[in-house]
């Protein structure tokens, strides 16, 4: 890359006095760190908020269907945001939201890896999935804008057994407008969103468990 172009106020230089080129590649890592710090700061801010904001699918609206590779599987690639909703065409190595919610109410969480608060939300879902009183609901999570390796590492580290998919290119995150986490969509059987929950308050198992019980009691979910 050539050096900076002179402007109208610059003093012309002879070749012998021209400054040496600046290697801007050394600044690339600093820009990356700054972007990461901004993202972490934003997540930390939103974790403290109980407000719904504008992210996610609002109450009363249908879930956006997708099929994404499961982190614990061998399936690679990006998510399919127009998946077939038929068992005959379903790859068991993928999380197909349409198939899950057509059979039972669904609690769907979105998170990012390497965020303690966001990963704790999946721990909460894992614990609730074991409660006998909540067995009528399905639980699943999606790691947004995350590689297969990073998502699989998180699954192993936390010993999650609920379906955890990864959204490699961020298409699912964009579909749901995910700009904060933890973010949960509680959908009635059939796919209509009953509640949208955002913030660290929902890391509490009893608080979230009460909302899941309410979901199971709705006529559409029975």
The 8 nearest C-alpha neighbors of each residue, nearest first, counted from 0:
[[1, 2, 20, 22, 23, 21, 3, 24],
 [2, 0, 3, 20, 4, 21, 19, 22],
 [3, 1, 20, 4, 0, 21, 19, 18],
 [4, 2, 5, 1, 20, 6, 0, 21],
 [3, 5, 2, 6, 1, 9, 7, 11],
 [6, 4, 9, 3, 7, 8, 11, 10],
 [5, 7, 9, 8, 4, 10, 3, 11],
 [6, 8, 9, 5, 10, 11, 4, 3],
 [7, 9, 6, 10, 5, 11, 4, 12],
 [10, 8, 6, 5, 7, 11, 12, 4],
 [9, 11, 12, 8, 5, 7, 6, 13],
 [12, 10, 9, 13, 5, 17, 8, 6],
 [13, 11, 17, 16, 10, 14, 15, 9],
 [12, 14, 16, 15, 17, 11, 10, 18],
 [13, 15, 17, 16, 12, 18, 11, 19],
 [16, 14, 13, 17, 12, 18, 19, 11],
 [15, 17, 13, 14, 12, 18, 19, 11],
 [18, 16, 14, 15, 12, 13, 19, 20],
 [19, 17, 16, 20, 2, 15, 14, 21],
 [18, 20, 21, 17, 2, 16, 22, 1],
 [21, 19, 2, 22, 18, 1, 0, 3],
 [20, 22, 23, 19, 2, 18, 24, 1],
 [21, 23, 24, 20, 25, 26, 0, 19],
 [24, 22, 25, 26, 21, 27, 0, 20],
 [23, 25, 27, 26, 22, 28, 21, 29],
 [26, 24, 23, 27, 22, 28, 29, 21],
 [25, 27, 29, 24, 23, 28, 30, 22],
 [28, 26, 30, 24, 29, 25, 31, 23],
 [27, 29, 31, 30, 26, 32, 25, 24],
 [30, 28, 32, 26, 31, 27, 33, 25],
 [29, 31, 33, 27, 28, 32, 34, 26],
 [32, 30, 28, 34, 29, 33, 35, 27],
 [31, 33, 35, 29, 34, 30, 36, 28],
 [32, 34, 36, 30, 31, 35, 29, 37],
 [35, 33, 37, 31, 32, 36, 38, 30],
 [36, 34, 32, 38, 37, 33, 39, 31],
 [37, 35, 33, 39, 38, 34, 40, 32],
 [36, 38, 40, 34, 35, 39, 41, 33],
 [37, 39, 35, 41, 40, 36, 34, 42],
 [40, 38, 42, 36, 41, 37, 43, 35],
 [39, 41, 37, 43, 38, 42, 36, 44],
 [42, 40, 44, 38, 39, 43, 37, 45],
 [41, 43, 39, 45, 44, 40, 179, 46],
 [42, 44, 40, 46, 41, 45, 39, 47],
 [45, 43, 41, 42, 46, 47, 40, 48],
 [44, 46, 42, 48, 47, 43, 179, 41],
 [47, 45, 198, 199, 43, 44, 48, 42],
 [46, 48, 45, 44, 198, 199, 49, 43],
 [47, 49, 45, 198, 50, 46, 44, 199],
 [50, 48, 198, 197, 51, 47, 200, 199],
 [51, 49, 48, 52, 197, 198, 196, 45],
 [52, 50, 197, 53, 196, 49, 195, 54],
 [51, 53, 50, 54, 197, 55, 49, 48],
 [52, 54, 51, 55, 176, 57, 56, 178],
 [53, 55, 176, 177, 52, 178, 56, 175],
 [54, 56, 175, 176, 177, 57, 53, 195],
 [55, 57, 175, 60, 58, 62, 54, 195],
 [58, 56, 60, 195, 59, 55, 192, 194],
 [57, 59, 192, 193, 194, 60, 195, 56],
 [58, 60, 192, 191, 193, 57, 61, 194],
 [59, 61, 58, 192, 191, 57, 56, 62],
 [62, 60, 191, 190, 192, 63, 59, 56],
 [61, 63, 190, 64, 191, 192, 60, 56],
 [64, 62, 61, 65, 174, 175, 80, 56],
 [65, 63, 97, 96, 62, 80, 81, 82],
 [66, 64, 80, 79, 82, 96, 81, 95],
 [65, 67, 95, 79, 94, 78, 82, 93],
 [66, 68, 78, 93, 94, 164, 79, 165],
 [69, 67, 93, 164, 74, 165, 92, 94],
 [68, 70, 164, 93, 72, 71, 163, 92],
 [71, 69, 151, 164, 150, 72, 165, 147],
 [70, 72, 69, 151, 73, 154, 163, 164],
 [73, 71, 69, 74, 70, 92, 68, 93],
 [72, 74, 75, 71, 92, 70, 69, 68],
 [75, 73, 72, 68, 92, 76, 69, 93],
 [76, 74, 68, 73, 77, 147, 72, 69],
 [75, 77, 78, 74, 167, 68, 67, 147],
 [76, 78, 167, 168, 166, 79, 67, 75],
 [77, 79, 67, 66, 166, 80, 68, 76],
 [78, 80, 66, 81, 65, 82, 67, 77],
 [79, 81, 65, 82, 78, 64, 66, 171],
 [82, 80, 79, 65, 83, 64, 66, 78],
 [83, 81, 79, 65, 66, 80, 84, 64],
 [82, 84, 85, 88, 81, 89, 97, 86],
 [85, 83, 97, 98, 82, 86, 89, 95],
 [84, 86, 87, 83, 88, 89, 98, 97],
 [85, 87, 89, 88, 84, 98, 90, 83],
 [86, 88, 85, 89, 90, 84, 83, 91],
 [89, 87, 86, 85, 90, 83, 84, 82],
 [88, 90, 86, 87, 91, 85, 83, 95],
 [89, 91, 92, 93, 88, 86, 94, 95],
 [92, 90, 93, 89, 94, 95, 69, 72],
 [93, 91, 90, 72, 69, 74, 68, 94],
 [94, 92, 68, 69, 67, 91, 90, 66],
 [93, 95, 66, 67, 69, 96, 68, 164],
 [96, 94, 66, 97, 98, 65, 93, 99],
 [97, 95, 99, 98, 64, 65, 100, 94],
 [96, 98, 64, 99, 95, 100, 84, 101],
 [97, 99, 101, 96, 95, 100, 84, 102],
 [100, 98, 96, 97, 101, 102, 95, 103],
 [101, 99, 103, 102, 188, 105, 97, 190],
 [100, 102, 189, 98, 188, 99, 103, 97],
 [101, 103, 100, 99, 188, 98, 104, 189],
 [102, 104, 188, 100, 101, 136, 105, 137],
 [105, 103, 188, 187, 136, 100, 186, 220],
 [106, 104, 137, 186, 100, 136, 185, 138],
 [105, 107, 185, 138, 184, 137, 139, 186],
 [106, 108, 139, 184, 140, 183, 138, 105],
 [109, 107, 183, 140, 182, 141, 139, 184],
 [110, 108, 141, 182, 140, 142, 181, 183],
 [109, 111, 142, 117, 180, 181, 143, 141],
 [112, 110, 142, 143, 114, 117, 113, 118],
 [111, 113, 114, 142, 118, 110, 150, 149],
 [112, 114, 115, 111, 118, 153, 117, 149],
 [115, 113, 117, 112, 116, 118, 111, 39],
 [114, 116, 118, 117, 119, 113, 112, 120],
 [117, 115, 119, 118, 114, 120, 199, 181],
 [116, 118, 181, 110, 114, 119, 120, 115],
 [117, 119, 120, 115, 121, 116, 114, 110],
 [120, 118, 122, 116, 121, 117, 115, 123],
 [119, 121, 123, 202, 118, 122, 117, 181],
 [120, 122, 124, 123, 119, 118, 125, 140],
 [123, 121, 119, 125, 120, 124, 126, 118],
 [124, 122, 120, 126, 121, 125, 204, 202],
 [125, 123, 121, 127, 126, 122, 128, 120],
 [124, 126, 122, 128, 123, 127, 121, 161],
 [125, 127, 123, 124, 128, 129, 122, 130],
 [128, 126, 124, 130, 129, 125, 123, 208],
 [127, 129, 125, 126, 130, 124, 138, 134],
 [130, 128, 127, 126, 131, 125, 134, 133],
 [131, 129, 127, 132, 133, 128, 134, 126],
 [130, 132, 134, 133, 129, 128, 135, 127],
 [131, 133, 130, 134, 135, 212, 129, 127],
 [134, 132, 135, 131, 130, 136, 212, 128],
 [133, 135, 131, 136, 132, 130, 128, 129],
 [134, 136, 133, 103, 137, 215, 104, 132],
 [137, 135, 104, 134, 105, 133, 103, 138],
 [136, 138, 105, 104, 106, 103, 139, 135],
 [137, 139, 106, 105, 107, 161, 124, 128],
 [140, 138, 162, 107, 163, 161, 106, 108],
 [141, 139, 108, 163, 107, 109, 164, 162],
 [140, 142, 164, 109, 165, 163, 143, 108],
 [143, 141, 165, 110, 111, 145, 166, 109],
 [142, 144, 166, 145, 111, 172, 169, 141],
 [145, 143, 169, 167, 166, 168, 142, 146],
 [146, 144, 167, 143, 166, 142, 165, 149],
 [145, 147, 149, 167, 148, 150, 165, 144],
 [146, 148, 150, 149, 70, 151, 165, 145],
 [147, 149, 151, 146, 150, 152, 70, 145],
 [150, 148, 152, 146, 151, 147, 153, 145],
 [149, 151, 153, 147, 152, 70, 148, 165],
 [152, 150, 70, 154, 148, 153, 149, 71],
 [151, 153, 149, 155, 150, 154, 148, 156],
 [152, 154, 156, 150, 151, 155, 157, 149],
 [155, 153, 151, 159, 157, 152, 156, 158],
 [154, 156, 158, 152, 153, 157, 151, 159],
 [155, 157, 153, 154, 158, 152, 159, 151],
 [156, 158, 154, 159, 155, 153, 122, 118],
 [159, 157, 155, 154, 156, 160, 153, 122],
 [160, 158, 154, 157, 161, 125, 155, 122],
 [159, 161, 162, 158, 125, 154, 163, 157],
 [160, 162, 159, 139, 163, 125, 138, 128],
 [163, 161, 139, 160, 140, 164, 69, 94],
 [164, 162, 140, 141, 69, 139, 70, 161],
 [165, 163, 69, 141, 70, 68, 67, 94],
 [164, 166, 142, 141, 70, 167, 145, 68],
 [165, 167, 143, 144, 169, 168, 145, 142],
 [166, 168, 144, 145, 146, 77, 169, 165],
 [169, 167, 144, 170, 166, 77, 145, 78],
 [168, 170, 144, 172, 166, 171, 167, 143],
 [171, 169, 173, 172, 168, 174, 166, 78],
 [172, 170, 174, 173, 169, 166, 175, 78],
 [171, 173, 177, 169, 175, 174, 170, 143],
 [172, 174, 176, 170, 171, 175, 169, 177],
 [175, 173, 171, 172, 176, 170, 63, 177],
 [176, 174, 55, 172, 173, 177, 56, 171],
 [175, 177, 173, 54, 55, 174, 172, 178],
 [176, 178, 172, 175, 54, 179, 55, 173],
 [179, 177, 176, 54, 180, 172, 42, 55],
 [180, 178, 42, 177, 45, 181, 182, 54],
 [181, 179, 182, 110, 117, 42, 46, 198],
 [180, 182, 117, 198, 197, 110, 120, 109],
 [181, 183, 197, 180, 109, 108, 196, 179],
 [184, 182, 108, 196, 107, 195, 197, 109],
 [183, 185, 195, 107, 106, 186, 194, 108],
 [186, 184, 106, 194, 193, 192, 105, 195],
 [187, 185, 192, 193, 105, 191, 190, 104],
 [188, 186, 104, 220, 191, 190, 189, 193],
 [187, 189, 104, 220, 103, 100, 101, 190],
 [188, 190, 101, 100, 187, 191, 102, 103],
 [189, 191, 62, 61, 186, 188, 100, 187],
 [192, 190, 61, 186, 187, 60, 59, 62],
 [191, 193, 186, 58, 59, 60, 194, 185],
 [194, 192, 186, 58, 185, 187, 59, 191],
 [195, 193, 185, 58, 192, 184, 196, 186],
 [194, 196, 184, 183, 185, 58, 57, 197],
 [197, 195, 183, 182, 194, 51, 184, 198],
 [198, 196, 182, 181, 51, 49, 183, 180],
 [199, 197, 46, 49, 48, 200, 181, 47],
 [198, 200, 46, 201, 202, 47, 181, 116],
 [201, 199, 202, 198, 203, 49, 206, 197],
 [202, 200, 203, 199, 207, 198, 206, 204],
 [201, 203, 120, 199, 200, 123, 204, 119],
 [204, 202, 201, 206, 205, 200, 207, 123],
 [205, 203, 207, 206, 208, 123, 202, 127],
 [204, 206, 208, 207, 203, 209, 201, 210],
 [207, 205, 203, 209, 208, 204, 201, 210],
 [206, 208, 210, 204, 209, 201, 205, 203],
 [207, 209, 205, 211, 210, 206, 204, 212],
 [208, 210, 212, 207, 206, 211, 205, 213],
 [211, 209, 213, 207, 208, 212, 214, 206],
 [210, 212, 214, 208, 213, 209, 215, 207],
 [213, 211, 215, 209, 214, 210, 208, 216],
 [214, 212, 210, 216, 211, 215, 209, 217],
 [215, 213, 211, 212, 216, 217, 210, 187],
 [216, 214, 212, 213, 217, 220, 211, 221],
 [215, 217, 213, 214, 212, 218, 221, 220],
 [216, 218, 220, 219, 214, 215, 213, 221],
 [219, 217, 221, 220, 216, 215, 187, 214],
 [220, 218, 217, 221, 187, 188, 189, 216],
 [221, 219, 188, 187, 218, 217, 215, 104],
 [220, 218, 219, 215, 217, 216, 188, 103]]
